Amino acid sequence: MINFRYHVVSLTAVFLALAIGLVVGTAALNGPVADSLREQVTAVSRDNSNLRDQQNQFRDELNRAQDFASEVSPALLNGKLTGRKILVVALPNTTDYTDQVISMLTVAGADITAKVSLQEKFFEPGNDVELLDLAEQASQPTIPAAGLPMNSYGVETSSALLAVALEQQTPAVAAADLTAVLAAYSEPGYLAVDDDAVGGAEAVVVISGLPATDTNAAKKSQAAVTVATQFAKDKPLVVAGDGVINGNLVAQIRADPALVKTISTVDNASSTQGQLTTALAVVERVVQGEVGQYGVAAGATALVPKAAS
């Protein structure tokens, strides 16, 4: 007759058998499985090491390419902008490479008349009325409001006034009038400019950055196009930016059948190569009167302009 002791002994035997099986199985598999896992870990570690080495190699190659562009820039530019008066207009989010573009223009011999940094406030749709009023109030005897676009779009009207103030005009803009206009826009925070800014620019370089991403992004991107259009109305213009992502000024110009014929663009201005290309594009635009689209992104027709003679 089966009693309780029989059940206890049976269960004990079962668990003992399981325990023995686990020990024997583990001992049998421990060597091959462990060796296989160890080999896989070693292979992954080796792959990671190779990838790190490759990454370091790519970084070194990029740095050397940047160094190469810096070293050949004097020979390529060779004073080709000597005596040329160039205005630089920087849009928001371009502080990382605006000064480097200016340095490359200086290597070419350009005389930088001013660096005007338009602030985020300039592109806010809610400031349109204030910009309209400011354009009228800031006008001066040699920088008149007459002839400016008056279509209730403050960015356009103010951009037109700033273009008149900073670009070469006949008769020339009075220095005191230019100072007054720049102060009228800098005091409320619409732009920032150095104290030694002068007018009389015969060409303009607009430095563009990443487009806005807020709810007003589309309007701000269009405002950037408006700024470029106004500065390009009477003088040669080169737009130097970083990439051609959606809303980027370079991309918008390249997508516009009219603007792409009158405004040169460079899409890799955040790199030394792009900064050199920007200076060469200015030489091409100012000296040769030609327009081109340069860089490494969509819409570029060449990496660099043909060497200007």
C-alpha positions as CSV (number, residue, x, y, z in Angstrom):
1,M,0.0,0.0,0.0
2,I,1.4,3.4,-1.1
3,N,1.8,5.7,1.8
4,F,3.2,9.2,2.4
5,R,6.8,8.0,2.9
6,Y,6.6,6.4,-0.6
7,H,5.6,9.8,-2.1
8,V,8.4,11.6,-0.3
9,V,11.0,9.1,-1.5
10,S,9.7,9.3,-5.1
11,L,9.8,13.1,-5.2
12,T,13.3,13.1,-3.7
13,A,14.5,10.7,-6.4
14,V,13.0,12.8,-9.1
15,F,14.6,16.1,-7.9
16,L,17.9,14.3,-7.3
17,A,17.8,13.0,-10.9
18,L,17.1,16.5,-12.2
19,A,20.0,17.9,-10.2
20,I,22.4,15.2,-11.4
21,G,21.2,15.8,-15.0
22,L,21.8,19.6,-14.7
23,V,25.3,19.1,-13.3
24,V,26.3,16.5,-15.9
25,G,24.8,18.6,-18.8
26,T,26.4,21.8,-17.6
27,A,29.8,20.0,-17.3
28,A,29.4,18.5,-20.7
29,L,28.4,21.8,-22.4
30,N,30.4,24.2,-20.3
31,G,33.6,23.9,-22.4
32,P,32.2,24.2,-25.9
33,V,29.5,26.9,-25.1
34,A,31.9,29.0,-23.0
35,D,34.6,28.7,-25.7
36,S,32.0,29.8,-28.4
37,L,30.8,32.8,-26.4
38,R,34.4,33.8,-25.6
39,E,35.2,33.7,-29.3
40,Q,32.1,35.8,-30.1
41,V,33.1,38.4,-27.5
42,T,36.6,38.5,-28.9
43,A,35.3,39.0,-32.4
44,V,33.0,41.8,-31.4
45,S,35.8,43.5,-29.5
46,R,38.0,43.2,-32.5
47,D,35.3,44.7,-34.8
48,N,34.8,47.6,-32.4
49,S,38.5,48.3,-32.3
50,N,38.7,48.2,-36.1
51,L,35.7,50.6,-36.4
52,R,37.3,53.0,-33.9
53,D,40.6,52.9,-35.9
54,Q,38.6,53.6,-39.1
55,Q,36.8,56.5,-37.5
56,N,40.0,58.0,-36.3
57,Q,41.4,57.6,-39.8
58,F,38.4,59.4,-41.3
59,R,38.8,62.1,-38.8
60,D,42.4,62.5,-39.6
61,E,41.7,62.6,-43.3
62,L,39.0,65.3,-42.8
63,N,41.4,67.4,-40.7
64,R,44.1,67.1,-43.3
65,A,41.6,68.1,-46.0
66,Q,40.7,71.1,-43.9
67,D,44.4,71.9,-43.5
68,F,44.9,71.5,-47.2
69,A,42.2,74.0,-48.0
70,S,43.7,76.5,-45.5
71,E,47.2,76.1,-47.0
72,V,46.2,76.4,-50.6
73,S,43.8,79.3,-50.1
74,P,46.4,82.1,-50.4
75,A,47.6,80.7,-53.7
76,L,44.1,80.2,-55.1
77,L,42.7,83.5,-53.9
78,N,45.9,85.5,-54.4
79,G,44.5,88.9,-53.8
80,K,41.7,88.5,-56.3
81,L,39.4,90.7,-54.2
82,T,42.0,93.4,-53.4
83,G,40.2,96.7,-53.0
84,R,36.8,95.1,-53.3
85,K,34.3,96.2,-50.6
86,I,32.3,93.3,-49.3
87,L,29.4,93.4,-46.8
88,V,28.7,90.3,-44.7
89,V,25.2,89.7,-43.4
90,A,24.9,86.9,-40.9
91,L,21.5,85.2,-40.2
92,P,20.8,83.5,-36.9
93,N,22.7,80.3,-36.0
94,T,25.8,81.0,-38.0
95,T,28.3,82.1,-35.3
96,D,30.3,78.9,-35.8
97,Y,31.6,79.8,-39.2
98,T,30.8,83.5,-40.1
99,D,34.2,84.8,-38.9
100,Q,36.0,82.0,-40.8
101,V,34.2,83.0,-44.0
102,I,35.3,86.6,-43.3
103,S,38.9,85.5,-42.8
104,M,38.9,83.7,-46.1
105,L,37.5,86.8,-47.9
106,T,40.3,88.8,-46.2
107,V,42.9,86.3,-47.5
108,A,41.5,87.2,-51.0
109,G,42.2,90.9,-50.2
110,A,38.6,92.0,-49.6
111,D,37.8,95.0,-47.6
112,I,35.0,94.0,-45.2
113,T,32.8,97.1,-44.9
114,A,30.6,95.6,-42.1
115,K,29.4,92.4,-40.5
116,V,25.7,92.8,-39.7
117,S,24.2,90.0,-37.6
118,L,20.4,89.9,-38.0
119,Q,18.9,88.6,-34.8
120,E,16.0,86.1,-34.3
121,K,13.7,89.1,-33.5
122,F,14.1,90.4,-37.1
123,F,12.3,87.3,-38.4
124,E,9.5,87.0,-35.8
125,P,6.2,87.5,-37.7
126,G,4.8,89.4,-34.7
127,N,7.2,92.2,-35.2
128,D,6.1,93.0,-38.8
129,V,4.3,96.2,-37.9
130,E,7.1,97.5,-35.8
131,L,9.6,96.8,-38.6
132,L,7.4,98.8,-41.0
133,D,7.3,101.7,-38.6
134,L,11.0,101.5,-37.9
135,A,11.9,101.6,-41.6
136,E,10.1,104.9,-41.9
137,Q,11.3,106.4,-38.6
138,A,15.0,105.3,-39.3
139,S,15.2,106.8,-42.8
140,Q,17.8,109.6,-43.2
141,P,18.4,112.3,-45.8
142,T,20.8,110.0,-47.8
143,I,18.9,106.9,-46.9
144,P,15.3,107.9,-47.7
145,A,12.2,105.8,-47.2
146,A,11.0,106.9,-50.6
147,G,11.1,104.0,-53.1
148,L,11.1,101.3,-50.5
149,P,8.5,98.5,-50.9
150,M,5.5,99.5,-48.8
151,N,3.3,96.4,-48.9
152,S,2.8,95.8,-45.2
153,Y,5.7,93.4,-45.0
154,G,8.1,94.7,-42.4
155,V,10.9,92.3,-43.2
156,E,11.0,93.4,-46.8
157,T,10.8,97.1,-46.1
158,S,13.5,97.0,-43.4
159,S,15.7,94.8,-45.5
160,A,15.4,97.2,-48.4
161,L,16.3,100.1,-46.2
162,L,19.4,98.3,-44.7
163,A,20.5,97.4,-48.3
164,V,20.3,101.0,-49.3
165,A,22.2,102.1,-46.2
166,L,25.0,99.5,-46.5
167,E,25.5,99.1,-50.2
168,Q,27.3,101.3,-52.7
169,Q,25.1,104.3,-53.8
170,T,25.4,107.4,-55.9
171,P,25.5,109.8,-54.3
172,A,27.2,108.1,-51.4
173,V,25.4,107.5,-48.1
174,A,26.6,109.9,-45.4
175,A,28.5,108.2,-42.5
176,A,26.3,109.8,-39.9
177,D,23.1,108.7,-41.6
178,L,24.4,105.1,-41.8
179,T,25.2,105.2,-38.1
180,A,21.8,106.5,-37.3
181,V,20.0,103.7,-39.3
182,L,22.1,100.9,-37.7
183,A,21.5,102.3,-34.2
184,A,17.8,102.4,-34.9
185,Y,17.8,98.7,-35.5
186,S,20.4,97.6,-33.1
187,E,19.0,99.3,-30.0
188,P,15.7,97.4,-30.0
189,G,17.6,94.1,-30.7
190,Y,16.9,93.6,-34.4
191,L,20.6,93.4,-35.4
192,A,24.1,93.6,-34.0
193,V,26.9,95.4,-35.8
194,D,30.5,96.4,-35.0
195,D,31.2,100.1,-34.3
196,D,33.5,100.4,-37.3
197,A,30.9,99.5,-39.9
198,V,30.8,101.6,-43.0
199,G,28.7,101.6,-46.2
200,G,29.6,101.5,-49.8
201,A,29.7,97.7,-50.3
202,E,29.8,96.6,-53.9
203,A,28.8,93.0,-53.2
204,V,27.2,91.1,-50.3
205,V,27.7,87.7,-48.7
206,V,24.8,86.3,-46.7
207,I,25.7,83.6,-44.2
208,S,22.8,81.3,-43.5
209,G,22.4,78.6,-40.9
210,L,19.9,75.9,-39.9
211,P,16.3,76.9,-40.5
212,A,13.9,77.6,-37.7
213,T,11.8,74.6,-36.4
214,D,9.1,76.3,-34.3
215,T,5.5,76.9,-35.4
216,N,6.5,80.0,-37.4
217,A,9.3,78.1,-39.2
218,A,7.8,78.5,-42.7
219,K,7.3,82.3,-42.3
220,K,10.8,82.7,-40.9
221,S,12.3,80.7,-43.8
222,Q,10.4,82.9,-46.3
223,A,11.7,86.0,-44.4
224,A,15.2,84.8,-44.9
225,V,14.6,84.6,-48.7
226,T,13.1,88.1,-48.6
227,V,16.3,89.4,-46.9
228,A,18.5,87.8,-49.6
229,T,16.3,89.1,-52.4
230,Q,16.5,92.7,-51.2
231,F,20.2,92.7,-50.8
232,A,20.6,91.1,-54.2
233,K,18.4,93.6,-56.1
234,D,21.2,96.0,-56.9
235,K,24.4,94.2,-56.0
236,P,26.0,90.8,-56.5
237,L,25.1,88.3,-53.8
238,V,26.6,85.0,-52.6
239,V,24.7,83.0,-50.0
240,A,26.9,80.6,-48.0
241,G,25.1,78.0,-45.8
242,D,25.3,74.6,-44.2
243,G,23.5,71.9,-46.1
244,V,20.2,72.1,-48.0
245,I,17.7,70.7,-45.6
246,N,14.1,71.7,-45.9
247,G,13.6,75.4,-45.2
248,N,17.3,76.2,-45.6
249,L,18.0,79.4,-47.5
250,V,20.4,77.8,-49.9
251,A,17.8,75.1,-50.7
252,Q,15.1,77.7,-51.3
253,I,17.3,79.8,-53.6
254,R,18.2,76.7,-55.6
255,A,14.6,75.7,-55.9
256,D,13.5,79.2,-57.2
257,P,13.9,79.4,-61.0
258,A,14.5,83.2,-60.9
259,L,16.7,83.5,-57.8
260,V,19.0,80.6,-58.9
261,K,20.0,82.7,-61.9
262,T,21.0,85.8,-59.9
263,I,22.3,84.5,-56.6
264,S,25.3,82.2,-56.1
265,T,25.2,79.6,-53.3
266,V,27.6,77.5,-51.4
267,D,26.2,74.7,-49.3
268,N,29.2,73.6,-47.1
269,A,30.3,76.9,-45.6
270,S,30.8,75.4,-42.2
271,S,33.9,73.6,-43.5
272,T,37.2,75.1,-44.5
273,Q,36.7,73.9,-48.0
274,G,33.3,75.6,-48.2
275,Q,34.8,78.8,-46.8
276,L,37.4,78.8,-49.5
277,T,34.7,78.0,-52.1
278,T,32.6,81.0,-50.8
279,A,35.5,83.3,-51.4
280,L,36.1,81.9,-54.9
281,A,32.3,82.3,-55.6
282,V,32.6,86.0,-54.6
283,V,35.5,86.4,-57.0
284,E,33.5,84.8,-59.7
285,R,30.4,86.8,-58.9
286,V,32.2,90.2,-58.5
287,V,35.0,90.0,-61.0
288,Q,33.5,87.8,-63.7
289,G,29.8,88.6,-63.2
290,E,28.9,84.9,-63.2
291,V,26.5,83.0,-61.0
292,G,27.0,79.4,-59.8
293,Q,25.8,76.8,-57.2
294,Y,28.6,75.1,-55.4
295,G,29.2,72.5,-52.7
296,V,28.3,68.8,-52.0
297,A,24.5,68.8,-51.6
298,A,21.6,68.7,-54.0
299,G,21.5,71.5,-56.5
300,A,25.2,72.1,-56.6
301,T,26.6,72.2,-60.1
302,A,30.2,71.8,-59.0
303,L,32.4,71.5,-55.9
304,V,34.1,74.9,-56.6
305,P,34.0,77.6,-59.2
306,K,36.6,77.5,-62.0
307,A,39.7,79.3,-60.8
308,A,39.2,82.9,-61.6
309,S,42.0,84.5,-63.5
